Amino acid sequence: MAEALATRRGQRRTLWRERLAERQHIAEERIALVAEGTLTRVVGLALEAVGCEAAMGGRCVVVGGNERELETEVVGFSGDRLFLMPVGDVQGITPNSRVIPRPGHSEIAVGDALLGRVIDASGRPLDGRGALRCNARIALSGAPINPMDRHPISEPIDVGVRAINAIMTVGRGQRMGLLAGSGVGKSTLLGMMTRYTDADVIVVGLIGERGREVKEFVEQTLGDAGRKRAVVVAAPADSPPLSRLRGAWVATAIAEYFRDRGQKVLLLMDSLTRFAQAQREIALAIGEPPATKGYPPSVFARLPALIERAGNDASGRGSITAIYTVLTEGDDYRHDPIADAARAILDGQVVLSRDLAEAAHFPAIDLEGSVSRAMDSIVAKPHLQSAQRLRQLYSAYRQQRDLIAVGAYQKGSDPRVDEAIARWPQISAFLQQSVDQRAGLAASVNELDQVLADNPGERK
Protein backbone atom coordinates (compact mmCIF):
# COMPACT_ATOMS: atom_id res chain seq x y z
CA MET A 1 0.00 0.00 0.00
CA ALA A 2 2.80 2.41 0.93
CA GLU A 3 4.70 1.51 -2.21
CA ALA A 4 1.66 2.17 -4.43
CA LEU A 5 1.09 5.54 -2.73
CA ALA A 6 4.73 6.49 -3.28
CA THR A 7 4.50 5.47 -6.91
CA ARG A 8 1.42 7.61 -7.50
CA ARG A 9 3.12 10.57 -5.80
CA GLY A 10 6.14 10.08 -8.03
CA GLN A 11 3.93 9.99 -11.12
CA ARG A 12 2.19 13.19 -10.04
CA ARG A 13 5.53 14.94 -9.50
CA THR A 14 6.70 13.80 -12.94
CA LEU A 15 3.46 15.02 -14.53
CA TRP A 16 3.73 18.40 -12.82
CA ARG A 17 7.37 18.71 -13.89
CA GLU A 18 6.38 18.01 -17.51
CA ARG A 19 3.55 20.54 -17.38
CA LEU A 20 5.82 23.14 -15.80
CA ALA A 21 8.50 22.53 -18.44
CA GLU A 22 5.88 22.89 -21.19
CA ARG A 23 4.59 26.18 -19.76
CA GLN A 24 8.13 27.45 -19.37
CA HIS A 25 8.94 26.54 -22.97
CA ILE A 26 5.87 28.44 -24.19
CA ALA A 27 6.81 31.45 -22.07
CA GLU A 28 10.36 31.42 -23.41
CA GLU A 29 9.13 31.40 -27.00
CA ARG A 30 7.23 34.61 -26.24
CA ILE A 31 4.43 33.89 -28.62
CA ALA A 32 2.97 37.25 -29.56
CA LEU A 33 -0.74 37.59 -30.10
CA VAL A 34 -1.58 39.00 -33.50
CA ALA A 35 -4.58 41.31 -33.67
CA GLU A 36 -6.51 40.54 -36.82
CA GLY A 37 -8.33 43.31 -38.64
CA THR A 38 -11.29 43.58 -40.97
CA LEU A 39 -11.42 44.66 -44.59
CA THR A 40 -13.83 47.57 -44.77
CA ARG A 41 -13.35 49.13 -48.18
CA VAL A 42 -12.00 48.35 -51.64
CA VAL A 43 -11.87 51.29 -54.05
CA GLY A 44 -9.98 50.93 -57.28
CA LEU A 45 -6.54 49.58 -56.41
CA ALA A 46 -6.54 50.38 -52.69
CA LEU A 47 -7.84 48.25 -49.81
CA GLU A 48 -8.72 49.69 -46.39
CA ALA A 49 -8.60 47.72 -43.15
CA VAL A 50 -9.35 48.53 -39.50
CA GLY A 51 -8.67 46.74 -36.24
CA CYS A 52 -5.03 45.82 -36.83
CA GLU A 53 -1.64 47.51 -36.82
CA ALA A 54 1.28 47.12 -39.22
CA ALA A 55 4.28 49.23 -40.17
CA MET A 56 4.76 50.97 -43.50
CA GLY A 57 6.04 48.40 -45.96
CA GLY A 58 4.79 45.59 -43.75
CA ARG A 59 2.92 42.58 -45.08
CA CYS A 60 -0.71 41.64 -44.46
CA VAL A 61 -2.70 38.67 -45.69
CA VAL A 62 -6.36 39.18 -46.60
CA VAL A 63 -8.38 35.97 -46.20
CA GLY A 64 -11.41 36.11 -48.48
CA GLY A 65 -14.07 33.68 -49.61
CA ASN A 66 -13.16 29.98 -49.74
CA GLU A 67 -10.19 30.84 -47.48
CA ARG A 68 -8.38 32.42 -50.43
CA GLU A 69 -5.36 34.35 -49.23
CA LEU A 70 -4.24 37.57 -50.89
CA GLU A 71 -0.86 39.06 -50.01
CA THR A 72 -0.83 42.84 -49.56
CA GLU A 73 1.60 45.52 -48.49
CA VAL A 74 0.98 48.51 -46.24
CA VAL A 75 1.40 51.66 -48.33
CA GLY A 76 -0.21 54.20 -46.00
CA PHE A 77 -2.51 54.81 -43.04
CA SER A 78 -4.92 57.42 -41.73
CA GLY A 79 -6.04 57.25 -38.11
CA ASP A 80 -6.98 53.65 -37.43
CA ARG A 81 -7.26 52.77 -41.12
CA LEU A 82 -4.53 50.91 -43.00
CA PHE A 83 -4.17 51.38 -46.75
CA LEU A 84 -3.13 48.14 -48.42
CA MET A 85 -2.03 47.42 -51.97
CA PRO A 86 -2.52 43.89 -53.33
CA VAL A 87 0.27 41.87 -54.90
CA GLY A 88 -2.17 39.69 -56.84
CA ASP A 89 -5.71 39.76 -58.19
CA VAL A 90 -8.46 40.94 -55.80
CA GLN A 91 -11.13 38.75 -57.40
CA GLY A 92 -12.95 36.72 -54.73
CA ILE A 93 -12.24 39.11 -51.85
CA THR A 94 -15.43 39.76 -49.87
CA PRO A 95 -16.52 42.52 -47.45
CA ASN A 96 -15.35 42.05 -43.84
CA SER A 97 -12.57 39.67 -44.89
CA ARG A 98 -9.96 38.92 -42.23
CA VAL A 99 -6.75 40.95 -42.42
CA ILE A 100 -3.80 39.24 -40.72
CA PRO A 101 -0.51 41.16 -40.26
CA ARG A 102 2.63 39.13 -40.93
CA PRO A 103 5.96 39.77 -39.20
CA GLY A 104 8.92 41.15 -41.11
CA HIS A 105 9.19 42.79 -44.50
CA SER A 106 9.37 41.44 -48.02
CA GLU A 107 12.32 39.17 -48.79
CA ILE A 108 13.68 37.32 -51.81
CA ALA A 109 15.52 33.99 -52.01
CA VAL A 110 18.96 34.39 -53.61
CA GLY A 111 21.81 32.14 -54.68
CA ASP A 112 23.66 30.80 -57.71
CA ALA A 113 20.54 28.79 -58.60
CA LEU A 114 19.01 32.05 -59.88
CA LEU A 115 21.39 32.15 -62.85
CA GLY A 116 19.62 31.15 -66.02
CA ARG A 117 16.17 31.49 -64.47
CA VAL A 118 13.14 33.70 -65.08
CA ILE A 119 11.19 34.72 -61.98
CA ASP A 120 8.27 37.01 -61.16
CA ALA A 121 8.12 39.89 -58.70
CA SER A 122 7.50 37.46 -55.80
CA GLY A 123 10.50 35.29 -56.65
CA ARG A 124 8.44 32.45 -58.14
CA PRO A 125 9.86 30.77 -61.27
CA LEU A 126 8.12 31.45 -64.58
CA ASP A 127 10.26 29.28 -66.86
CA GLY A 128 8.90 25.84 -65.96
CA ARG A 129 12.32 24.58 -64.86
CA GLY A 130 11.25 23.52 -61.40
CA ALA A 131 11.57 25.10 -57.98
CA LEU A 132 14.45 27.37 -57.04
CA ARG A 133 16.98 25.88 -54.61
CA CYS A 134 18.22 29.03 -52.90
CA ASN A 135 19.06 28.90 -49.19
CA ALA A 136 19.91 32.56 -48.55
CA ARG A 137 17.27 35.28 -48.21
CA ILE A 138 17.72 39.05 -48.32
CA ALA A 139 15.36 41.97 -47.75
CA LEU A 140 14.15 43.99 -50.71
CA SER A 141 14.58 47.27 -48.84
CA GLY A 142 18.37 47.43 -48.98
CA ALA A 143 20.18 50.63 -48.05
CA PRO A 144 22.57 52.50 -50.37
CA ILE A 145 26.27 52.50 -49.56
CA ASN A 146 27.63 55.49 -47.67
CA PRO A 147 28.78 57.91 -50.40
CA MET A 148 32.08 58.45 -48.58
CA ASP A 149 32.72 54.69 -48.56
CA ARG A 150 31.73 53.99 -52.16
CA HIS A 151 34.66 53.12 -54.42
CA PRO A 152 35.04 55.65 -57.27
CA ILE A 153 34.40 54.76 -60.91
CA SER A 154 37.90 54.15 -62.21
CA GLU A 155 37.79 51.55 -64.99
CA PRO A 156 35.59 50.93 -68.04
CA ILE A 157 33.24 48.03 -68.62
CA ASP A 158 32.82 46.49 -72.06
CA VAL A 159 29.16 46.50 -73.20
CA GLY A 160 29.88 45.08 -76.65
CA VAL A 161 28.37 48.03 -78.58
CA ARG A 162 30.90 49.99 -80.66
CA ALA A 163 29.31 53.45 -80.47
CA ILE A 164 28.93 53.25 -76.67
CA ASN A 165 32.35 51.72 -76.02
CA ALA A 166 34.17 54.30 -78.13
CA ILE A 167 32.17 57.54 -77.85
CA MET A 168 30.46 57.34 -74.44
CA THR A 169 32.47 54.74 -72.53
CA VAL A 170 30.66 53.31 -69.51
CA GLY A 171 32.56 52.75 -66.27
CA ARG A 172 32.15 49.95 -63.75
CA GLY A 173 29.57 51.11 -61.22
CA GLN A 174 28.11 53.81 -63.47
CA ARG A 175 24.35 54.42 -63.78
CA MET A 176 23.24 55.24 -67.33
CA GLY A 177 19.88 56.07 -68.85
CA LEU A 178 18.63 54.79 -72.20
CA LEU A 179 16.15 57.44 -73.38
CA ALA A 180 13.85 56.83 -76.31
CA GLY A 181 10.28 56.68 -77.55
CA SER A 182 8.51 53.44 -78.35
CA GLY A 183 9.71 51.20 -81.17
CA VAL A 184 13.20 52.61 -81.80
CA GLY A 185 15.26 49.63 -80.60
CA LYS A 186 15.64 49.91 -76.82
CA SER A 187 15.07 46.22 -76.14
CA THR A 188 17.31 45.16 -79.01
CA LEU A 189 20.14 47.35 -77.72
CA LEU A 190 19.69 45.91 -74.22
CA GLY A 191 19.85 42.42 -75.67
CA MET A 192 23.14 43.21 -77.41
CA MET A 193 24.61 44.46 -74.14
CA THR A 194 23.38 41.35 -72.35
CA ARG A 195 25.05 38.98 -74.81
CA TYR A 196 28.31 40.86 -75.41
CA THR A 197 29.24 42.46 -72.07
CA ASP A 198 32.21 41.21 -70.04
CA ALA A 199 30.26 41.43 -66.76
CA ASP A 200 30.17 38.33 -64.54
CA VAL A 201 26.40 38.43 -63.91
CA ILE A 202 23.55 40.13 -65.78
CA VAL A 203 20.29 40.96 -64.01
CA VAL A 204 17.44 42.00 -66.29
CA GLY A 205 14.29 43.62 -64.92
CA LEU A 206 11.39 43.65 -67.41
CA ILE A 207 9.02 46.03 -65.64
CA GLY A 208 5.63 46.87 -67.09
CA GLU A 209 6.41 45.72 -70.63
CA ARG A 210 4.18 43.62 -72.89
CA GLY A 211 3.84 40.02 -71.78
CA ARG A 212 4.86 38.57 -75.13
CA GLU A 213 8.14 40.50 -74.97
CA VAL A 214 9.27 38.48 -71.95
CA LYS A 215 9.50 35.21 -73.88
CA GLU A 216 10.91 36.94 -76.96
CA PHE A 217 13.61 38.63 -74.89
CA VAL A 218 14.61 35.43 -73.10
CA GLU A 219 14.58 33.09 -76.10
CA GLN A 220 15.54 35.35 -79.00
CA THR A 221 17.27 38.46 -77.71
CA LEU A 222 19.05 36.92 -74.73
CA GLY A 223 19.67 33.48 -76.22
CA ASP A 224 21.11 30.39 -74.58
CA ALA A 225 24.61 31.84 -74.22
CA GLY A 226 23.49 35.04 -72.52
CA ARG A 227 20.94 33.27 -70.35
CA LYS A 228 23.53 31.12 -68.55
CA ARG A 229 24.84 34.08 -66.56
CA ALA A 230 21.63 36.10 -66.40
CA VAL A 231 18.67 36.44 -64.05
CA VAL A 232 15.44 37.77 -65.53
CA VAL A 233 12.78 39.36 -63.30
CA ALA A 234 9.50 39.82 -65.16
CA ALA A 235 6.56 41.95 -64.01
CA PRO A 236 4.47 42.47 -67.17
CA ALA A 237 2.05 45.30 -67.84
CA ASP A 238 -0.98 43.30 -66.65
CA SER A 239 0.54 42.84 -63.17
CA PRO A 240 -0.80 44.93 -60.28
CA PRO A 241 1.14 48.15 -59.72
CA LEU A 242 2.69 46.81 -56.51
CA SER A 243 4.08 43.82 -58.44
CA ARG A 244 5.60 46.13 -61.04
CA LEU A 245 7.08 48.25 -58.28
CA ARG A 246 8.36 45.20 -56.43
CA GLY A 247 9.88 43.75 -59.61
CA ALA A 248 12.32 46.67 -59.75
CA TRP A 249 13.25 46.20 -56.08
CA VAL A 250 13.71 42.43 -56.61
CA ALA A 251 16.04 42.95 -59.59
CA THR A 252 18.07 45.51 -57.62
CA ALA A 253 18.28 43.27 -54.52
CA ILE A 254 19.52 40.33 -56.63
CA ALA A 255 22.14 42.57 -58.24
CA GLU A 256 23.25 43.71 -54.76
CA TYR A 257 23.61 40.09 -53.63
CA PHE A 258 26.03 39.25 -56.45
CA ARG A 259 27.87 42.57 -56.04
CA ASP A 260 28.44 41.90 -52.35
CA ARG A 261 30.12 38.64 -53.38
CA GLY A 262 32.72 40.64 -55.34
CA GLN A 263 31.26 40.12 -58.84
CA LYS A 264 30.82 42.58 -61.71
CA VAL A 265 27.07 42.92 -62.27
CA LEU A 266 25.30 44.55 -65.20
CA LEU A 267 21.77 45.58 -64.20
CA LEU A 268 19.43 46.30 -67.13
CA MET A 269 15.99 47.64 -66.22
CA ASP A 270 13.28 48.13 -68.82
CA SER A 271 11.79 50.46 -67.91
CA LEU A 272 12.21 53.16 -65.28
CA THR A 273 9.12 54.89 -66.67
CA ARG A 274 6.89 51.90 -65.89
CA PHE A 275 8.32 51.84 -62.36
CA ALA A 276 7.37 55.51 -61.94
CA GLN A 277 3.91 54.91 -63.39
CA ALA A 278 3.32 52.04 -60.94
CA GLN A 279 4.23 54.31 -58.03
CA ARG A 280 1.92 56.98 -59.45
CA GLU A 281 -1.00 54.52 -59.55
CA ILE A 282 -0.39 53.53 -55.94
CA ALA A 283 0.00 57.11 -54.71
CA LEU A 284 -3.12 58.36 -56.44
CA ALA A 285 -5.13 55.37 -55.19
CA ILE A 286 -4.44 56.28 -51.55
CA GLY A 287 -5.16 59.97 -52.05
CA GLU A 288 -1.77 61.61 -52.69
CA PRO A 289 -2.30 64.76 -54.80
CA PRO A 290 -0.69 64.94 -58.25
CA ALA A 291 2.05 67.49 -58.82
CA THR A 292 4.19 67.51 -61.98
CA LYS A 293 2.15 66.42 -65.02
CA GLY A 294 0.05 64.08 -62.93
CA TYR A 295 2.96 62.54 -61.01
CA PRO A 296 2.73 62.80 -57.18
CA PRO A 297 5.83 63.86 -55.21
CA SER A 298 6.46 60.31 -53.95
CA VAL A 299 7.36 59.24 -57.50
CA PHE A 300 10.34 61.61 -57.57
CA ALA A 301 11.39 60.40 -54.12
CA ARG A 302 11.28 56.74 -55.21
CA LEU A 303 13.49 57.22 -58.28
CA PRO A 304 16.73 58.14 -56.44
CA ALA A 305 15.95 55.56 -53.73
CA LEU A 306 16.08 52.89 -56.45
CA ILE A 307 18.92 54.24 -58.57
CA GLU A 308 21.30 55.07 -55.71
CA ARG A 309 21.46 51.39 -54.70
CA ALA A 310 23.49 50.65 -57.83
CA GLY A 311 27.21 51.43 -58.09
CA ASN A 312 30.51 50.16 -56.70
CA ASP A 313 30.87 48.64 -53.27
CA ALA A 314 33.28 49.96 -50.65
CA SER A 315 36.08 47.52 -51.48
CA GLY A 316 36.09 48.14 -55.23
CA ARG A 317 35.80 44.41 -56.02
CA GLY A 318 32.07 44.21 -56.61
CA SER A 319 30.05 46.60 -58.76
CA ILE A 320 26.59 47.17 -60.23
CA THR A 321 26.70 48.93 -63.58
CA ALA A 322 23.08 49.89 -64.20
CA ILE A 323 21.30 50.91 -67.39
CA TYR A 324 17.71 52.11 -67.03
CA THR A 325 15.48 52.63 -70.05
CA VAL A 326 13.22 55.69 -69.99
CA LEU A 327 10.23 55.77 -72.32
CA THR A 328 9.95 59.40 -73.38
CA GLU A 329 6.59 60.94 -74.19
CA GLY A 330 6.38 62.02 -77.83
CA ASP A 331 10.14 61.37 -78.31
CA ASP A 332 10.82 64.57 -76.34
CA TYR A 333 13.17 63.66 -73.51
CA ARG A 334 13.82 67.30 -72.62
CA HIS A 335 10.29 67.97 -71.34
CA ASP A 336 9.28 64.55 -70.07
CA PRO A 337 9.16 64.72 -66.22
CA ILE A 338 10.55 61.21 -65.64
CA ALA A 339 13.30 61.63 -68.22
CA ASP A 340 14.21 65.01 -66.74
CA ALA A 341 14.32 63.61 -63.19
CA ALA A 342 16.33 60.57 -64.31
CA ARG A 343 18.94 62.66 -66.15
CA ALA A 344 19.54 64.64 -62.95
CA ILE A 345 20.23 61.44 -60.97
CA LEU A 346 22.05 59.26 -63.51
CA ASP A 347 25.69 59.46 -64.60
CA GLY A 348 24.86 59.97 -68.26
CA GLN A 349 22.41 58.93 -70.93
CA VAL A 350 22.20 57.25 -74.32
CA VAL A 351 19.50 58.86 -76.49
CA LEU A 352 17.91 56.91 -79.34
CA SER A 353 16.60 58.89 -82.34
CA ARG A 354 13.44 57.98 -84.23
CA ASP A 355 14.80 59.70 -87.35
CA LEU A 356 17.81 57.38 -87.36
CA ALA A 357 15.64 54.34 -86.67
CA GLU A 358 13.33 55.22 -89.58
CA ALA A 359 16.43 55.52 -91.79
CA ALA A 360 17.42 51.93 -90.77
CA HIS A 361 20.43 53.24 -88.83
CA PHE A 362 20.85 50.82 -85.90
CA PRO A 363 21.57 51.20 -83.10
CA ALA A 364 19.81 54.54 -83.50
CA ILE A 365 22.10 56.41 -81.07
CA ASP A 366 21.98 60.20 -81.26
CA LEU A 367 25.49 61.34 -80.34
CA GLU A 368 24.43 64.95 -79.79
CA GLY A 369 22.11 64.07 -76.91
CA SER A 370 24.18 61.20 -75.48
CA VAL A 371 26.94 61.57 -72.91
CA SER A 372 28.85 59.57 -70.31
CA ARG A 373 29.75 61.77 -67.35
CA ALA A 374 32.36 59.30 -66.07
CA MET A 375 34.25 58.92 -69.35
CA ASP A 376 36.83 61.61 -68.57
CA SER A 377 38.17 59.65 -65.60
CA ILE A 378 38.19 56.13 -67.05
CA VAL A 379 39.79 56.40 -70.53
CA ALA A 380 43.18 57.54 -71.79
CA LYS A 381 43.57 61.10 -73.07
CA PRO A 382 44.09 60.12 -76.76
CA HIS A 383 40.86 58.09 -76.66
CA LEU A 384 38.97 61.02 -75.12
CA GLN A 385 40.32 63.42 -77.74
CA SER A 386 39.32 61.08 -80.57
CA ALA A 387 35.81 60.73 -79.17
CA GLN A 388 35.43 64.51 -78.87
CA ARG A 389 36.67 65.03 -82.43
CA LEU A 390 34.18 62.53 -83.86
CA ARG A 391 31.40 64.22 -81.90
CA GLN A 392 32.37 67.58 -83.43
CA LEU A 393 32.33 66.16 -86.95
CA TYR A 394 29.00 64.41 -86.33
CA SER A 395 27.41 67.58 -84.97
CA ALA A 396 28.78 69.72 -87.80
CA TYR A 397 27.31 67.40 -90.42
CA ARG A 398 23.92 67.09 -88.68
CA GLN A 399 23.59 70.88 -88.43
CA GLN A 400 24.11 71.30 -92.17
CA ARG A 401 22.49 68.06 -93.37
CA ASP A 402 19.48 69.81 -94.96
CA LEU A 403 21.70 72.07 -97.06
CA ILE A 404 23.95 69.14 -97.92
CA ALA A 405 20.97 67.00 -98.97
CA VAL A 406 19.69 69.56 -101.48
CA GLY A 407 23.17 70.53 -102.73
CA ALA A 408 22.97 74.06 -101.33
CA TYR A 409 26.08 73.80 -99.18
CA GLN A 410 29.11 75.52 -100.72
CA LYS A 411 32.35 73.64 -100.21
CA GLY A 412 34.89 75.77 -98.36
CA SER A 413 32.31 77.62 -96.25
CA ASP A 414 33.37 75.75 -93.11
CA PRO A 415 36.49 73.53 -92.97
CA ARG A 416 34.98 71.33 -90.25
CA VAL A 417 31.83 70.71 -92.29
CA ASP A 418 34.03 69.92 -95.30
CA GLU A 419 35.90 67.32 -93.26
CA ALA A 420 32.66 65.92 -91.87
CA ILE A 421 31.27 65.49 -95.41
CA ALA A 422 34.46 63.74 -96.53
CA ARG A 423 34.44 61.37 -93.55
CA TRP A 424 30.67 60.85 -93.29
CA PRO A 425 30.54 57.41 -94.98
CA GLN A 426 33.13 56.10 -92.51
CA ILE A 427 31.44 57.79 -89.52
CA SER A 428 28.02 56.42 -90.48
CA ALA A 429 29.39 52.89 -90.94
CA PHE A 430 31.26 53.11 -87.64
CA LEU A 431 28.13 54.07 -85.70
CA GLN A 432 26.07 51.20 -87.14
CA GLN A 433 26.28 47.64 -85.85
CA SER A 434 24.29 44.51 -86.59
CA VAL A 435 22.59 42.62 -83.79
CA ASP A 436 24.78 39.52 -84.19
CA GLN A 437 28.05 41.46 -84.22
CA ARG A 438 30.13 42.00 -81.09
CA ALA A 439 32.43 45.02 -80.81
CA GLY A 440 34.86 44.78 -77.91
CA LEU A 441 36.19 47.83 -76.10
CA ALA A 442 39.73 47.69 -77.50
CA ALA A 443 38.49 46.96 -81.03
CA SER A 444 36.01 49.84 -80.83
CA VAL A 445 38.74 52.33 -79.87
CA ASN A 446 40.96 51.02 -82.67
CA GLU A 447 38.18 51.46 -85.24
CA LEU A 448 37.56 54.98 -83.94
CA ASP A 449 41.19 55.85 -84.69
CA GLN A 450 40.83 54.40 -88.19
CA VAL A 451 37.77 56.57 -88.90
CA LEU A 452 39.79 59.67 -87.95
CA ALA A 453 42.83 58.69 -90.01
CA ASP A 454 44.56 61.46 -91.98
CA ASN A 455 43.16 60.31 -95.32
CA PRO A 456 39.33 60.30 -95.13
CA GLY A 457 39.10 57.83 -98.00
CA GLU A 458 41.26 55.15 -96.41
CA ARG A 459 40.89 52.93 -93.36
CA LYS A 460 43.77 50.93 -91.99
Secondary structure, DSSP 8 states (H G I E B T S, - for coil): -HHHHHHHHHHHHHHHHHHHHHHHHHHHHT------EEEEEEETTEEEEES----TTEEEEEE-GGG-EEEEEEEEEETTEEEEEESS--TT--TT-EEEEEEEE-EEEESGGGTT-EE-TTS-B-SSS------EEEES------TTTS----SB---S-HHHHHHS--BTT-EEEEEE-TTSSHHHHHHHHHHH---SEEEEEEES--HHHHHHIIIIIIHHHHHTTEEEEEE-TTS-HHHHHHHHHHHHHHHHHHHHTT-EEEEEEE-HHHHHHHHHHHHHHTT----BTTB-HHHHHHHHHHHTT-EE-SSSS-EEEEEEEEE-GGG-TTT-HHHHHHHHHSSEEEEB-HHHHHTT-SS-B-TTT-EETTGGGTS-HHHHHHHHHHHHHHHHHHHTHHHHHHT---TTS-HHHHHHHHHHHHHHHHH---TT----HHHHHHHHHHHT-SSTT---
